[in-house]
Every structure is written in C-alpha cells, then in structure tokens.
C-alpha cells in the first residue's frame, strides 16, 4: 500500500486536472452562449466524449470512493460529520454510474446530476468551514473529529473537501457532455435514403 | 428500373461509408480519451513519487509525545455551558513530563504564583490563530508575574502542522511546552473538552477560571490583570462548545 504522502500527491494531481477540466468546461459553456462557432466546437467535443462519459464518470466516482476509503481505513483519517454526508452522496454514484454504463443508459444523467447538485455545494460548504472562521460554528476545535480541521492542505487550498468537490464537478461536466453530446451524435443517415 | 436500383445501391453504399467513417471517428475519439487518461494517471504517479521524495519541512524531536505523571485529583471535564464551572476552586493536579523541544523536565504544580496552563493541538486552526496572539502579548509583558506553561496535546503525526515542537519554535513561543502522552494524560487530568484550553491558576494552586476556544487580546489582558490582582476573573472564551 503506498504511503499517505505519495497517495495525497497522486490525488492532488488528479484534482488539479479535474479542476482544469471544469474551468475549461465553464469557459467553453460561457463562450458557447455568445458565439455560434464556440457552440459548434462545444457540441462537437461533447459528441466525441459522450459515448465514454458515463464510464469516465464511473471511474471518477470509483477513484473518489476508493480514495475516501484509503484515507479512513488505511491512513486512519476518521471522517468528520460533513465528510460523512459527502460520502453518502459520492458512494452511490459508483453503483448508479456502473449500472448506467452496463445498460448503456444515456438517461442516467438525470439521476447523477441530482447527486452532483447535492454533493458539490456540500463539499464547497465543508471547504469554507475549514477555511473561513465565519462558517465555523465555534472558535474551538473539538477533541473528537472537527469539521473545521483538514487532515492536510496542499498548495494552500486543496483539502479532502476540495478534492470531493472537484470530483463531483467533474462528474457533472461529464454528465452534461452526455446530454449535449448524445443529442448531437447520431449515426449519419443520408436524408434521401430515409424513404427507401 | 435499373436507374432506381442503381440509386438504391449508391444510397446503401453511401450509408455504409458514412457509418464506417462515424465508427472510425468514434475509435479515434475513444483512443484519444483513454490515451489522455492514461497520460494523466502516469503523470500523476510520477509527480506523486517525485514530490514525495524530498521530505517536507521540520523534523520531529523524540519528545513530541511523552509519558506524563499525574499527582492529585483530576479536574472535572470543562463544560462551558455549566455555570459556575465546577472546576473553579479545585486544586490543580501536578503534572510532570518533559519539554517537546529538548526533553528537559517540565512540571505544572502549585508554585505560590499565578499561573496559566494552555493546552494546544498543533493541527487545530484556532490554536494556530491564538498562539501568535499570546506570543505578541508576551512581548508586551502582559504575562509578567504569571507563570505560563503550554501543553502540546492531541498530537498526531498524520495531521497537519506536525510536529508541535517545530510549530511552537517557529512562532517563537517563549514559555515551556510539556509534551502530553499519546493517551492525552495531561489533558484528561485537567478536564480538557476542546482546543485551545486555558486554565488560570491562583497562587494557592486552585483553579481561578477555565475556558476553551480563541480568546481575544483584550479578554486575555483583562483576565491576567484580574488573576494577578486576585480579583474575580471575567474570563469568557471565544467559544463554548466544540464544533460538530
């Protein structure tokens, strides 16, 4: 089993990649709102990703779940209350997305986005509780497992809560690719053959 | 008839070509996606291994945690919601241990002088915020006439800002720091319920007041002035109970 430091740096890189994808997706979505050319590019990219997006999202959820279990069961990081809430939202996604992938269910995004809409703000709130004193309900640290104290902080902002939020958002972006891409992607059917 | 059949055959061929092209495009996309993912994973592994090789920061001493001997009756657990505090007026138990910095003996016991015993955890952000404020007050002479001892407790090498010895040296903490045991013997004996934890002690060795959480500069000044004067202590902590 790799050490906590190596594992954390590994997840740090994955988190930064996820953040980059989310930021690019956000910028592209805004550009698509104002530019038909950008819209075409976004649709084309989404169409390319869509056939794999459910599987990719399942991988993200599975890696997040295994990472969470690694930290609690191997590294001994006892989850705080808010960590538990995030787990409750992330863990079922492994099943939901796994089943959706096996069934080639492109409508699964409707269910998955509900989890994302709950999980991402929850993670953001936890991250704020860790960093902004005004969000913490107390100015003391619990002797048990305080939500205010991250087990680690990388690059000045990446904590476990931030990692969870990045995971949720990346899953959300992949599901949106499914929505946009599956509408755009159809096997090419020449119009004059339809009648035949 | 033949023209119609020809058109039909051409349409089928065109359809097949389009389907082949779409399939080829899908294969290319799939390859690019999984190739990109593989590159990300490989880069993440390389970065993780390389970045973890250097060893970060401060070295722990051999005394970050150490056995603590307790002599006397433990104080009741502090509960900020209980007023008056049942610990007030009780004689503090004597603690004997070692310094987190150099392993030299450190003791907390009635000395005939007013005392402040501060329990801090290296990973607690409220302790990290409070300690530099107390260091500034020490520079201003606010603690003159008061014996101050910190107890580094809750120590956990898996958590951030470890080791406590390096943290307290970095912020130039000017008073002795006792290392608590891995079982938090000292903290338990003093009734700690949250970090940071203040215990103000009268010259006769009885508890004058206790508080948890961050305490403002003005509050600390007022409390210490009252402790030194032997008057009623207006101590109120920045917080009562612990988070979640």
Contacts between the chains, C-beta under 8 A, distances in Angstrom:
chain1	res1	chain2	res2	distance
A	3	B	52	7.1
A	4	B	158	6.7
A	5	B	52	4.5
A	5	B	56	7.9
A	6	B	48	4.9
A	6	B	49	6.1
A	6	B	52	4.5
A	7	B	48	7.2
A	8	B	48	8.0
A	9	B	47	6.3
A	9	B	48	3.8
A	9	B	49	8.0
A	9	B	51	4.7
A	9	B	52	5.3
A	10	B	44	5.1
A	10	B	45	6.3
A	10	B	47	7.7
A	10	B	48	3.8
A	12	B	47	8.0
A	12	B	48	7.6
A	13	B	40	7.7
A	13	B	43	6.5
A	13	B	44	3.7
A	13	B	47	4.9
A	13	B	48	6.5
A	14	B	40	7.2
A	14	B	41	8.0
A	14	B	44	5.4
A	17	B	40	5.3
A	17	B	44	7.5
A	48	B	25	7.9
A	48	B	29	4.2
A	48	B	32	7.9
A	48	B	33	7.8
A	49	B	29	7.5
A	49	B	33	6.7
A	51	B	26	6.3
A	51	B	29	7.4
A	51	B	30	7.3
A	52	B	29	7.6
A	52	B	30	6.2
A	52	B	33	5.3
A	52	B	34	7.8
A	56	B	33	7.3
A	56	B	37	7.5
A	59	B	37	7.8
A	75	B	158	6.3
A	76	B	158	6.0
A	77	B	158	6.9
A	80	B	244	6.1
A	81	B	244	4.3
A	82	B	244	7.2
A	130	B	125	7.9
A	133	B	129	8.0
A	136	B	243	5.9
A	137	B	243	5.9
A	137	B	244	7.8
A	138	B	194	7.6
A	138	B	213	6.5
A	138	B	239	4.3
A	138	B	240	7.5
A	138	B	241	6.3
A	138	B	242	6.0
A	138	B	243	4.5
A	139	B	126	5.5
A	139	B	213	4.2
A	139	B	214	4.2
A	139	B	237	7.7
A	139	B	238	3.8
A	139	B	239	4.0
A	140	B	126	5.6
A	140	B	194	3.9
A	140	B	195	6.2
A	140	B	196	7.1
A	140	B	212	4.5
A	140	B	213	3.4
A	140	B	214	7.2
A	140	B	237	7.2
A	140	B	238	7.3
A	140	B	239	4.3
A	140	B	241	7.6
A	140	B	242	5.8
A	140	B	243	7.2
A	141	B	121	6.3
A	141	B	123	7.9
A	141	B	124	3.7
A	141	B	125	7.1
A	141	B	126	5.4
A	141	B	127	6.9
A	141	B	194	6.1
A	141	B	195	4.3
A	141	B	196	7.8
A	141	B	242	6.9
A	141	B	243	6.8
A	142	B	194	5.9
A	142	B	242	3.4
A	142	B	243	5.1
A	142	B	244	6.6
A	143	B	154	6.9
A	143	B	187	7.8
A	143	B	192	6.6
A	143	B	193	6.5
A	143	B	194	6.1
A	143	B	195	7.0
A	143	B	242	6.8
A	144	B	242	7.4
A	145	B	244	7.6
A	146	B	124	7.6
A	146	B	242	6.8
A	146	B	243	4.6
A	146	B	244	6.6
A	147	B	243	5.8
A	147	B	244	4.7
A	148	B	125	6.2
A	148	B	126	7.7
A	148	B	243	5.0
A	149	B	123	5.6
A	149	B	124	6.2
A	149	B	125	6.1
A	149	B	159	7.5
A	149	B	160	7.9
A	150	B	160	6.8
A	151	B	158	7.0
A	151	B	159	6.0
A	151	B	160	6.9
A	152	B	159	7.9
A	152	B	160	5.6
A	153	B	160	6.2
A	187	B	18	7.6
A	187	B	19	5.8
A	187	B	22	5.5
A	188	B	15	7.8
A	188	B	18	3.7
A	188	B	19	6.9
A	188	B	21	7.4
A	188	B	22	5.6
A	189	B	15	6.8
A	189	B	18	7.6
A	190	B	11	6.3
A	190	B	14	5.5
A	190	B	15	6.0
A	190	B	18	6.8
A	192	B	11	6.4
A	193	B	11	4.3
A	193	B	12	7.4
A	193	B	14	7.5
A	193	B	15	5.7
A	196	B	8	6.0
A	196	B	11	6.2
